[in-house]
């Protein structure tokens, strides 16, 4: 996984999200009900494979991305035990939190980040945003109509409303939304985890699909948490970067 310098979609996608989606597809299959029924429980192998893949990616990326990946694992670990174990928002196959999951959050985070930094996305950011928004609206509406996914639709609308005033982060979160869609559909299809019929299995006025469409809303917390931790450790460098950004924006306006 690396930042692609290609100015066309396919190479930019394949070198970032393509690699991520392939690993999600294969990695979650190892922990699927199909594998359990035919070959036994191989969650231990999925965990071991994740450690290897995560370590390779961690070694190859630069120091800033490496630090963000570590923060993503920490926040992912806390978030999983909070939302899955404590709040019952969703349930894993063995009613645990598989060890590969927090590291998987970090890989999704970095895969999406790398895609948004490609030459292709920088050249076509507005067109990509419009296309992604259209896909998201169609997807969430279909889930609302055919799966009664009120919970997912509400989260989708909340996400899009927040992003209206976040132009700098918009493409990242739109890409994250679609990446989580792929992740969730793959994981629930493999029966690695499942979502209850209502939000948190408690709010009956919020029926939910399995999976809910807009669940990437909660990845705001992952990104904001990673950035907050990074800023706390690098206050001087972060302040310098903000000042440079203001200078560039002022020059553009003038």
C-alpha positions in Angstrom: 0.0 0.0 0.0 1.5 3.3 -1.1 0.5 6.8 -2.3 0.1 6.5 -6.1 1.4 9.2 -8.4 -0.9 8.0 -11.2 -3.3 10.5 -12.6 -5.9 7.9 -13.6 -8.4 6.1 -11.4 -7.6 2.4 -11.7 -3.9 2.6 -10.7 -4.7 5.0 -7.9 -7.4 2.7 -6.6 -5.5 -0.6 -7.0 -2.4 0.6 -5.1 -4.5 1.9 -2.1 -8.1 0.8 -1.6 -7.7 -2.2 -4.0 -5.1 -3.7 -1.7 -7.1 -2.9 1.4 -10.4 -4.4 0.0 -8.6 -7.6 -1.2 -7.2 -8.1 2.3 -10.6 -7.5 3.9 -12.2 -10.0 1.5 -9.6 -12.7 2.2 -8.8 -11.9 5.8 -12.4 -12.0 7.0 -13.1 -15.1 5.0 -10.6 -16.9 7.3 -12.8 -16.1 10.3 -16.1 -16.8 8.5 -18.8 -19.4 9.5 -18.1 -21.2 6.2 -14.5 -21.9 7.2 -15.5 -22.8 10.7 -18.0 -25.4 9.4 -15.6 -26.9 6.9 -12.1 -26.5 8.4 -12.6 -25.5 12.1 -12.1 -22.3 13.9 -9.2 -20.4 12.3 -9.6 -17.1 14.1 -6.1 -17.6 15.6 -4.8 -17.7 12.0 -6.6 -14.5 11.1 -5.1 -12.9 14.1 -1.6 -14.1 13.2 -1.9 -13.0 9.6 -3.0 -9.6 10.7 0.0 -9.2 12.9 2.3 -10.0 10.0 0.5 -7.7 7.5 0.2 -4.9 10.1 3.9 -5.2 11.0 4.9 -5.0 7.3 2.8 -1.9 6.7 4.0 -0.3 9.9 7.6 -0.8 8.8 7.1 0.6 5.3 5.2 3.8 6.1 6.8 7.1 7.3 7.1 8.1 10.9 4.0 10.3 11.0 1.7 7.6 9.4 3.3 5.0 11.7 2.4 7.0 14.8 -1.2 7.5 13.5 -1.5 3.8 12.9 -0.5 3.1 16.5 -3.1 5.6 17.8 -5.7 4.0 15.6 -5.0 0.6 17.1 -5.4 2.0 20.6 -8.6 3.9 19.9 -9.9 0.9 17.9 -9.3 -1.4 20.9 -11.1 0.9 23.3 -13.9 1.6 20.9 -14.5 -2.1 20.2 -14.8 -3.0 23.8 -17.0 0.0 24.5 -19.4 -0.5 21.5 -19.4 -4.2 21.1 -18.9 -5.7 24.6 -20.3 -2.9 26.9 -23.1 -1.4 24.8 -24.0 -4.4 22.6 -24.0 -2.3 19.4 -23.0 -5.4 17.4 -21.8 -8.9 18.3 -18.8 -10.9 17.0 -19.1 -14.6 16.1 -17.5 -15.8 19.3 -18.9 -12.9 21.3 -15.4 -11.5 21.8 -13.3 -8.9 20.1 -11.0 -10.7 17.7 -7.4 -9.5 18.1 -7.2 -8.6 14.4 -10.0 -6.0 14.6 -8.2 -3.1 16.2 -5.2 -3.5 13.8 -7.7 -3.7 11.0 -9.1 -0.3 11.9 -5.6 1.1 11.5 -5.2 -0.4 8.0 -8.6 0.9 6.9 -7.7 4.4 8.2 -4.4 4.4 6.3 -5.8 2.8 3.1 -8.4 5.6 2.9 -5.8 8.3 3.8 -3.5 7.1 1.0 -6.2 7.0 -1.6 -7.2 10.7 -0.8 -3.5 11.7 -1.2 -3.1 10.2 -4.7 -2.5 12.4 -7.7 -5.8 11.3 -9.2 -7.9 12.4 -6.3 -6.1 15.7 -6.0 -6.9 16.4 -9.7 -10.5 15.3 -9.6 -11.6 15.9 -6.0 -14.9 17.7 -6.7 -16.0 15.1 -9.3 -15.1 12.3 -6.9 -17.0 13.9 -4.0 -20.1 14.3 -6.1 -19.9 10.7 -7.4 -19.4 9.4 -3.9 -22.2 11.4 -2.4 -24.6 10.1 -5.1 -23.6 6.5 -4.5 -24.0 7.0 -0.7 -27.4 8.5 -1.1 -28.6 5.7 -3.4 -27.1 3.0 -1.2 -28.6 4.3 2.1 -32.0 5.0 0.5 -32.2 1.5 -0.9 -31.3 0.1 2.6 -34.0 2.3 4.1 -36.6 1.2 1.6 -35.8 -2.5 1.4 -34.2 -3.3 4.8 -36.1 -0.7 6.9 -32.6 0.7 7.9 -33.7 3.8 9.7 -30.6 3.8 12.0 -28.2 3.6 9.1 -30.1 6.3 7.1 -30.1 8.7 10.0 -26.3 8.2 10.5 -25.8 8.7 6.7 -27.7 12.0 6.7 -25.9 13.2 9.9 -22.5 12.4 8.2 -23.4 14.3 5.0 -24.7 17.3 7.0 -21.5 17.5 9.0 -19.3 17.2 5.9 -21.1 20.2 4.3 -18.9 22.5 6.4 -15.8 20.3 6.3 -14.4 20.7 2.8 -10.9 19.7 3.9 -12.0 16.4 5.4 -14.9 15.7 3.1 -13.3 13.3 0.6 -11.6 11.4 3.4 -14.9 10.6 5.1 -16.8 9.9 1.9 -14.1 7.4 1.0 -14.2 6.0 4.5 -18.0 5.6 4.3 -17.8 3.5 1.1 -14.8 1.5 2.5 -16.8 0.7 5.7 -19.7 -0.3 3.5 -17.5 -2.9 1.8 -16.0 -4.0 5.2 -19.4 -4.4 6.8 -21.2 -6.2 4.0 -18.2 -8.6 3.7 -18.0 -9.2 7.5 -21.8 -9.7 8.0 -22.0 -11.9 4.9 -19.3 -14.1 6.2 -21.1 -14.0 9.6 -18.0 -12.7 11.4 -20.3 -10.4 13.3 -23.9 -9.3 13.2 -26.0 -6.2 14.1 -29.2 -6.3 16.1 -32.6 -5.4 14.5 -32.6 -2.1 16.3 -29.9 0.4 17.2 -27.8 -0.9 20.1 -30.5 -3.6 20.5 -32.4 -1.0 22.6 -33.8 1.9 20.6 -36.9 0.4 19.0 -37.7 3.6 17.1 -34.4 3.1 15.2 -34.7 -0.2 13.2 -31.4 -1.3 11.8 -30.2 -3.4 8.9 -27.4 -6.0 9.2 -25.3 -4.0 8.7 -26.7 -0.4 9.0 -25.7 1.7 6.1 -24.1 4.8 7.8 -22.1 3.1 10.5 -19.0 4.9 9.3 -20.3 7.9 11.2 -18.5 6.5 14.3 -15.2 6.6 12.4 -15.3 10.4 13.0 -14.2 9.4 16.5 -11.3 7.3 15.2 -9.9 10.1 13.0 -10.4 12.9 15.5 -8.9 10.8 18.2 -5.8 10.0 16.2 -5.3 13.6 15.2 -5.8 14.8 18.8 -3.2 12.4 20.1 -0.8 13.4 17.3 -1.3 17.1 18.0 -0.6 16.6 21.7 2.7 15.0 21.0 3.7 17.5 18.3 2.2 20.8 19.4 5.0 23.0 17.9 5.0 21.2 14.5 1.2 21.3 14.3 1.1 25.0 15.1 3.7 25.7 12.4 1.7 23.7 9.8 -1.5 25.6 10.7 0.3 28.9 10.2 1.7 27.8 6.8 -1.8 26.7 5.8 -3.2 30.1 6.7 -0.5 31.9 4.7 -1.2 29.7 1.6 -5.0 30.3 1.9 -4.4 34.1 2.3 -2.3 34.1 -0.9 -5.0 32.3 -2.8 -7.7 34.7 -1.6 -5.5 37.7 -2.6 
